[in-house]
């Protein structure tokens, strides 16, 4: 058990810190959270800066245009960029963390050459067309139909909870290509250009009042067959590859951010006198234990994937289950630190985060789905009906 | 960074597991319960011979010369097997009390105002920085009053007058004791998870194994989701030795041990409420350990004091992450 970073890893950290210190002052001010065109511009500008500095797609394999960094280097990258206050992956989330790694793992040489470099350069933004009004947690129940017509699929259906669909260039889309097959088969993974005729995007407001995601209606949208990644009707397996990426390292930066928030909460409580409340103070102490442990668990999982050399596995479900609950606890404590009046003022720091935290036990697989995964795939309990 | 067990550490752990399987199987566990938790001196000496107590005593002083991470792995196995006795106190006393390192002496300790474990059989008692042996020990025991212990594996005595807060112990000892106790809790939490999963897979109700029901499945999943962060916290604290990190490890391991035992009991249903099932033994020990050596309130206060960007520095040893207050420090 060794928590010390190697000399090479520390050197990587030093260089990254230096570059961040020089690069970040050149960024324009952060746009309003509701202004998606401005957010896209901001996030892709940052992506381009990363690309020019050689940090784009750090954890992608070298033959996909990435740097083939080790899991530990990737961990250091996520830790340092968060500490430096660098932009979060933002509008590039799906491209960099989902669609890109999936295409890198499952796409043909031509598909990789076509779609991966624009993601790394910040030229193409992707969104995720997985969830449907009647198929969220039961993802395999999706109904959006794709019927083959010559060299194209003709697609009709509806998707929902599609983040930043209105500014995306591409959508990683799950469609049903064989309605007669068992529900986990008969699904295909397509790259759909968002400017294709027949796509209607309608932004939705979240309970936090912001426009974070959209519903998307597909009316006989034509997508070339060559845009399919993986074999026809093999999309479920391809999707599982994607989801393992999502649950593996997607939250590393956020754990670092939560630890910073917890320190800020303690500062604020000492300033406004709430620190004297022993119940609240101990609650913050308990959260300190929680986020320290989540950070150590992250290091444990990263070291394990470094040893096995594989993609992140089901261990990510344990992490996601625990982290999503802890994040909600953190912002619940934040409301107590702020106290009555301020806890309801959307202009106060942490109030919007408290609302946003409610999505964490739902998005990327609900906590109930994660528990099923943990129980069946890790503990080996029998499947239910 | 390679935060995984080394090959030597794996071998050490599996060696300890094999040893305990051989010398302290379920029959011996239940025999210990029947004896009211009195110690098996031959077993105690066997542990001593295997290096359990002398593990961290330097080689030049006749010990094994290993460190806290290795000790944590052994105590995790001891917790898994529900091995009785003042294991932590005797381990901490190795090199300090004659015979402790070899398992010839049984050493217990006073911990705040909690009842003292295994006092009647102790050859020495640690009270803060003092070691009581001989006549002072006999006087101390004579003044103590036996308690009808809730935990059948841990005889308890209330002692008059002398209490010792954790701060009274010299140097890093109190925190090491808390960490080793956390390691026992981790082992117990792992074991009750295994027991629950085993039972949920075997036990049939309504024509199916109960583990196929989501309500049971989710209890089991939550047990693992408590154990794994606790494991990461305990192992990391063993590497850094940081008191705040040890407090985190103790808090999470206590929670994992107690709540997992309760969920395991629930999954065993009516059988879980009987004396014959082992789960109550885990729960009772877990409750005792949770109160001992940095209990919940003390751990939370220590963790709270470790928060904030402008927090006061603790003056003691390796406190507060060794000068890296940033997230992810202590690397």
Interface residues (C-beta under 8 A of the other chain):
Chain A: X1 X2 X3 X4 X5 X6 X9 X72 X75 X79 X82 X83 X255 X256 X259 X260 X262 X263 X264 X265 X266 X267 X270 X281 X282 X283 X284 X285 X286 X288 X289 X290 X291 X292 X293 X294 X295 X296 X297 X299 X300 X302 X303 X304 X306 X307 X315 X318 X321 X322 X368 X370 X371 X372 X374 X375 X376 X378 X379 X380 X381 X382 X383 X384 X385
Chain B: X1 X2 X3 X4 X5 X6 X9 X69 X193 X197 X200 X201 X208 X209 X211 X212 X213 X214 X216 X217 X218 X220 X221 X222 X224 X225 X228 X229 X230 X231 X232 X233 X235 X236 X238 X239 X240 X244 X245 X247 X248 X249 X251 X252 X297 X299 X300 X301 X302 X303 X304 X305 X306 X307 X308 X309 X310 X311 X325 X326 X327 X328 X330 X331
